[in-house]
C-alpha cells in the first residue's frame, strides 16, 4: 500500500494540531498518512499534541532543550518507519482538497529517476482563510553576509500541465520518495539560515532532480506576529548559528576548511561545480546569473545535467 510520512518539526506553534487535522480532512486517503512530529514546547503553556495520536509518532521536547531547525528536523526523520513517500512541511499549513493524490500524480509526471517536488506555497491566515495565489518557481534573491542564499517565489507555473524543472528546494514544503531521507539526512547542526541551500546542493549532488509543482497543494502561514521564535527564547542562539554558518561555508567551499561533515556533506553522484554550472550560482564569488535569479535552468544545461 502506498503510504506518506509527513515530517513536522514544531516550535511552540498553536497551529500544529490544526495543520494535522486539515491534512487528514483534505486527503483522499487519510488512512495512508503517518505523521512524525517533534513537539518543542512548554508543558502548561503550549498546546500538547494529544489529538490524532493514532496516526502520529510524537517526540516531545522541552523547548529549553531545542537546538534549532536542523536538530528538530533530524529528530523528525528518525520517526520514519518505511513509508513509501515523505512530505516535509512546517507546522503552520493548510491543504487543497486531494493534496495527497495530486502530489503522487505530479511526482510520477517528472521525467527523473529521483525527483523531488518543492515550492513556496501561497499564504493562509488562521484559522482557514486561503489567499489567492499561483504555483511558482523558486528563484535566487541574494547572498547573506555569512554566505547563505536567500530564495524568493519566481514566475508562475499555472499554465503548465506538469511540474517544471527547478534549481532550489524550499525547506517548508517538499515531497519525494522516502529514499531522500536516507540519501540526505538532515544535518542536526543547522540552525536556521542556510537550511534550504544546504538541502538543495546535497540533494542535487546525490542525484535528486528538483521540480516545482504546476498545481497548488498547500498553503503556508508567513506572517506570524506574536508567535514564539527559538532565537527569542534562547539568548545564546548566536553560538548555534555560528556553528551552522561554519558548516555551511565548508559545504559550499570544500577547500575552505577542515570541518568534518561526514554523511552531512555533498553527494558523489554529481559535483558542486556541476550544480553551480546548472544553477548559475557561484558560491565562491557569491554571484548569481540571470537564470538563477529567474529560477529557470537553460535548455542546454538541462540536457547536460538531467538524469545523469
C-alpha positions, 0 to 999 in steps of 0.5 A: 500500500502506498503510504506518506510520512509527513515530517513536522518539526514544531516550535511552540506553534498553536497551529500544529494540531490544526495543520494535522487535522486539515491534512487528514480532512483534505486527503483522499486517503487519510488512512495512508498518512503517518505523521512524525512530529517533534513537539518543542514546547512548554508543558502548561503553556503550549498546546500538547499534541494529544489529538490524532495520536493514532496516526502520529509518532510524537517526540516531545521536547522541552523547548529549553532543550531545542537546538534549532531547525536542523536538530528538530528536523533530524529528530523528525526523520528518525520517526520514519518507519518505511513509508513509501513517500515523505512530505516535509512541511512546517507546522503552520499549513493548510491543504487543497482538497486531494493534496495527497493524490495530486502530489503522487500524480505530479511526482510520477509526471517528472521525467527523473529517476529521483525527483523531488517536488518543492515550492513556496506555497501561497499564504493562509491566515488562521484559522482557514482563510486561503489567499489567492495565489499561483504555483511558482518557481523558486528563484535566487534573491541574494547572498547573506553576509555569512554566505547563505542564499536567500530564495524568493517565489519566481514566475508562475507555473499555472499554465503548465500541465506538469511540474517544471524543472527547478534549481532550489528546494524550499525547506517548508514544503517538499515531497519525494520518495522516502529514499531522500531521507536516507540519501540526505539526512538532515544535518542536526547542526543547522540552525536556521539560515542556510537550511534550504541551500544546504538541502538543495546542493546535497540533494542535487549532488546525490542525484535528486532532480528538483521540480516545482509543482504546476498545481497548488497543494498547500498553503503556508502561514508567513506572517506570524506576529506574536508567535514564539521564535527559538532565537527569542527564547534562547539568548545564546542562539548566536553560538548555534548559528555560528556553528551552522554558518561554519558548516555551511561555508565548508559545504559550499567551499570544500577547500575552505576548511577542515570541518568534518561533515561526514554523511552531512556533506555533498553527494558523489553522484554529481559535483558542486561545480556541476550544480553551480554550472546548472544553477548559475550560482557561484558560491565562491564569488557569491554571484548569481546569473540571470537564470538563477535569479529567474529560477529557470535552468537553460535548455542546454544545461538541462540536457547536460545535467538531467538524469545523469 
